[in-house]
Each structure stands twice: as structure tokens, then as C-alpha cells.
Amino acid sequence: MTKKFLLVFGLVVTLQAPAQTFSVYTTTEQKPWQSAGRLSLQAKAKMEPTLQVNANEGRAFRAWGTCFNEQDLDAIELLKADEQERIMHDLFAPDGELRFTRGRLSMNANDYSRAWYSCDTVDGDFCLKYFNIEHDKQNVIRLIKMAQHWQPGMTFWVSPWSPPAWMKINHDYPVCSSEWNRQSPEKDYLLFDDGGVPDPAEMQFASGERGQLFPRKLAAQNYMIQDPRYLQAYANMFCRFIDLYAEEGIPIDMVMYQNEAYSYTPYPGCAWTAEGTIRFNRDYLAPTLKEKHPDVKLYLGTFNTNRQDYVQRIVNGLMDKVEGLGFQWEGRENLDYMREHHPELHLISSESECGNGSMDWRAGEHTFYLLHEYVGRGCDEYYIWNFILCDRGRSSWGWTQNALIQVDSDKRTYRYTPEFYAVKHFSHFVEPGSRIVSFRPWSRETGTQAIVFCRPDGKRVVVCGNTNDEATPVAIQMGKRFLNATLAPHSFNTFVEK
């Protein structure tokens, strides 16, 4: 039986008569990004029952962005020069397809670098005499320059995956040993106080849901050495990194101390306790930034744990030091609580979930779901992870992952994946400064989700998804009138007021 429902959005904008028309854009697996004509608001809804969706406060959305990694550079450089330009235009140009305006960077290598490297490899270099970004200049900075050509005003933020190995208690870049690195298994016991070792299966997932408390067991000690000399030198590294990138014309206006402190990884990573996190940010990173870069914002993150009380303990210890919080993976489960209890803090989705290298429709539907969830539940910035990868997106540490654009390394051809279009249904029309005026989360009962934006020009944008196997009619109430539409099975849909 066809599912029928009515979405009623109480908008916090002034509605104007007479009824407006909306341009319609749809994507299905078989037909991506189709212009499907226009719809006019009508006096009556065409279906029952009514479903009331309360309006929120009209928060302003600030930016769509992506991360810059070495393996993205490797993928795009397999293509012809004109294809590279077309892709970067589509991703970053103000008149392009996705229109990204923000970028995320890694200080030192991340898991989508070709291999481990750091900006300072000299043990005990507390004065940072040998700190440099020469490796970045030859690699990821070239990728950034390609984006800046199309988006000259682009701004950036930075987080490390791991400090230099000499600053860690295990003297290596990962947290735990595996076949993909050279760390001795003897060091794995450092993580927990009972001598246990991490479970490699804990990092596995299905459709982005591990369905449990994550991590099941928290690290008992900080992998970053807690000696004040190391902590101060590390805080200074952030400022030096900002300085050197500024010399390259790359403005960094925000930092986070660590990517995923709660993933105990075989690739670059660093485990932190709550006490260590508070100590480093409160006593070292915050005051150092205030002295050397008072214009750079300090955010906490990236939180990839659903241990809400643990996150709250860290936030309590740093409330007067930070302007926002970054969430990814299980961290998403904290959003409602944090938005309710800390409306003064900015929340961002610091990284989309990476998938498993399938780059198929199911992956696109999951990313579409995540875009709705993060933005609807309080995030005012959203960042994609890899924007282009080869084949199944295998990292140097053995994990296959998804991207917006997939390159066939043998044929040297490329295609835009369903995730590209999932993002386009949001970012193409929802510009920075648009207000999030209503949100209805996905439910298993209806198989749909919807969100409404009001752009700076006053025009409204409605984004709806349908995960049902059948077409699903909807009626969206705007004031006293209704937008009646039928969503195709398994589709992304955007309605833009004319």
C-alpha cells in the first residue's frame, strides 16, 4: 500500500501571498539530477493524515566543505588537464555544482596520505627548528591551489591525526599494531590499564551504524606525552603550521586538537583521556592561540564517541576556551543533547562517514540521510571526507572507502557517484547564511525525511528524501498553503522557490 502523510512545517519566516512556485529537481539511481518542472503552492493538501513538525529557531547555516588528502591528489592527477579543471570547477566554483567554500586540513599525515610523515621528525626539537611543510608543498598544497583557483575566498581549519611519533608514549604514529604498520604488538597493552588490547573488529561497521557504545572501552592513558615541554611545543606547532600555510596563501581560521581521539587505530592516530584533553586545550593550546593567533577559533573535537557524559565532562572543563564542537560517526548521537544544553556553541559535522568503497546508491542514500541528520539537528557546517578516489578507494592501511567522484585507474576515466548528487541536492541551492527553519528526521514508518531552508534572498528550499520501494506522496504546509508532491522510490528531491 502506498504510504501517505502530510508534513506541516511551521516556518519562522514571513510568508507572502499569492502562492509561489517551486522548481523541482530529482535524483534516482537510474536518473541523477533531473529538472522535473515546477509546482505551485495550493490551497489544500492532497492527502491525510496530518503530521505536525515544529519549527526550530532559524539557525544560520554557514558552510559546506571537504577535506584535502594526498590520495585525492593522486586520483585527480590520473585524468586529463581539462577533466581536472571541470571537476574542480564543479566542486568549488561559485557557479559550480557543489560550491564548497571551506576546507579541512591535516597537520602531519592522515589515513588518506600515501604513508606516514610529520612536519617535524627530529626528536626533542622543542624549539621547532626543523618544523616545516615542505612535504605538503609538494603534495596536498598543490591540491588546495587547484581548489583556490575556482574559490579564491576559501577558508580552512586544521586538526592532526597524530602528533610526531617522538612526542608519543609508543614512539610511533598508530595507536595499535596491525599488519598495515610496523608497531610491535608488545606496545598494544599501553592503551588499557588492565593489560587488555584493542579489538580490531570494533572499527568495523555496517551502513555507518556499529550499534553499541563506542568505544566500548576508553583509553586509560594519553598517547601524547604529558610533559609540559612536549605539550607546549605541540601547541606551538599549531601556530607554526598556521604561519607557514599563511605564507602559501592558505588562511586557517580554526583548529581542533585531534581527529577521532576515540578510534584506537592502526593508521595515524592518538588516544587522549578526558583529563589530557582538558589539560592540553586549557593550559597550552588555548593560551598559545590567544597570544599568537587571537583571530583563530578553537573548537573541541573531533568527537567520534557516543559517551555523552564523557563529552560533557570535557566540554565543562573548557567552556570558556572554545567556540564550537566537531562531531562525526557516533558523535552524531550527542547532537540533540548538546544543542539543547549548549546553544551558545557552534556544532559542525567535521567529517562525513567514509563507507566501504562501494560508491553505490546505498552509500548515496546513507550520505543523504547524514546530511539531513547533522544539519537538522544543529550543525551549521558540514564536511565531506574524500572528494575523489581511485577504484574502491583503498587506503595505505587497507581500508576501502567512498568518495564523491570515482576514478578508474586503468581506463583513466571518472564518474560522479550517488554521494555527489546527495550533496548537490543540499549545497547547490543552500548557500552560506541560509536559515534552517524546519526539520523532520527520517523514520522507518514513513521512509522519508525533509528539511526546509530560507536563503538570504528570502527564497525557500525544501529537501526531501524517500527510501521507500514505492512512490510516496507528500504535502508540505507553508502557512495556509501546501506544496503537494510525489517522491519517486529511492530518490533525492529538492524544491526551490522561484
Residue, then its C-alpha position, 0 to 999 in steps of 0.5 A: m500500500t502506498k504510504k501517505f502523510l502530510l508534513v506541516f512545517g511551521l516556518v519562522v519566516t514571513l510568508q507572502a501571498p499569492a502562492q509561489t512556485f517551486s522548481v523541482y529537481t530529482t535524483t534516482e539511481q537510474k536518473p541523477w539530477q533531473s529538472a522535473g518542472r515546477l509546482s505551485l503552492q495550493a490551497k489544500a493538501k492532497m492527502e491525510p493524515t496530518l503530521q505536525v513538525n515544529a519549527n526550530e529557531g532559524r539557525a544560520f547555516r554557514a558552510w559546506g566543505t571537504c577535506f584535502n588528502e594526498q590520495d585525492l591528489d593522486a586520483i585527480e592527477l590520473l585524468k586529463a588537464d581539462e577533466q581536472e579543471r571541470i571537476m574542480h570547477d564543479l566542486f568549488a566554483p561559485d557557479g559550480e555544482l557543489r560550491f564548497t567554500r571551506g576546507r579541512l586540513s591535516m597537520n602531519a599525515n592522515d589515513y588518506s596520505r600515501a604513508w606516514y610523515s610529520c612536519d617535524t621528525v627530529d626528536g626533542d626539537f622543542c624549539l621547532k627548528y626543523f618544523n616545516i611543510e615542505h612535504d605538503k608543498q609538494n603534495v596536498i598544497r598543490l591540491i588546495k591551489m587547484a581548489q583556490h583557483w575556482q574559490p579564491g575566498m576559501t577558508f580552512w581549519v586544521s586538526p592532526w591525526s597524530p602528533p610526531a611519533w617522538m612526542k608519543i608514549n609508543h614512539d610511533y604514529p598508530v595507536c595499535s599494531s596491525e599488519w598495515n604498520r610496523q608497531s610491535p604488538e608488545k606496545d598494544y597493552l599501553l592503551f588499557d590499564d588492565g593489560g587488555v588490547p584493542d579489538p580490531a573488529e570494533m572499527q568495523f561497521a555496517s551502513g555507518e551504524r556499529g550499534q553499541l557504545f563506542p568505544r566500548k572501552l576508553a583509553a586509560q592513558n594519553y598517547m601524547i606525552q604529558d610533559p609540559r615541554y612536549l605539550q607546549a611545543y605541540a601547541n606551538m606547532f599549531c601556530r607554526f603550521i598556521d604561519l607557514y600555510a599563511e605564507e602559501g596563501i592558505p588562511i586557517d581560521m580554526v583548529m581542533y586538537q585531534n581527529e577521532a581521539y576515540s578510534y584506537t587505530p592502526y593508521p595515524g592516530c592518538a588516544w587522549t583521556a578526558e583529563g589530557t584533553i582538558r589539560f592540553n586545550r586549557d593550559y597550552l593550546a588555548p593560551t598559545l592561540k590567544e597570544k599568537h593567533p587571537d583571530v583563530k577559533l578553537y573548537l573541541g573535537t573531533f568527537n567520534t564517541n557516543r559517551q555523552d557524559y564523557v563529552q560533557r565532562i570535557v566540554n565543562g572543563l573548557m567552556d570558556k576556551v572554545e567556540g564550537l564542537g566537531f562531531q562525526w560517526e557516533g558523535r552524531e548521537n550527542l547532537d540533540y543533547m548538546r544543542e539543547h544544553h549548549p546553544e551558545l556553541h557552534l556544532i559542525s559535522s567535521e567529517s562525513e562517514c567514509g563507507n566501504g568503497s562501494m560508491d553505490w546508491r546505498a552509500g548515496e542514500h546513507t550520505f543523504y540521510l547524514l546530511h539531513e541528520y547533522v544539519g537538522r539537528g544543529c550543525d551549521e557546517y558540514y564536511i565531506w571526507n574524500f572528494i575523489l578516489c581511485d577504484r574502491g578507494r583503498s587506503s595505505w592501511g587497507w581500508t576501502q572507502n567512498a568518495l564523491i567522484q570515482v576514478d578508474s585507474d586503468k581506463r583513466t576515466y571518472r564518474y560522479t557517484p550517488e554521494f555527489y548528487a546527495v550533496k548537490h541536492f543540499s549545497h547547490f541551492v543552500e548557500p552560506g547564511s541560509r536559515i534552517v527553519s524546519f526539520r523532520p528526521w527520517s523514520r522507518e514508518t514513513g521512509t522519508q525525511a525533509i528539511v526546509f531552508c530560507r536563503p538570504d534572498g528570502k527564497r525557500v528550499v525544501v529537501c526531501g528524501n524517500t527510501n521507500d520501494e514505492a512512490t510516496p506522496v507528500a504535502i508540505q504546509m507553508g502557512k495556509r498553503f501546501l506544496n503537494a508532491t510525489l517522491a519517486p522510490h529511492s530518490f533525492n528531491t529538492f524544491v526551490e522557490k522561484 
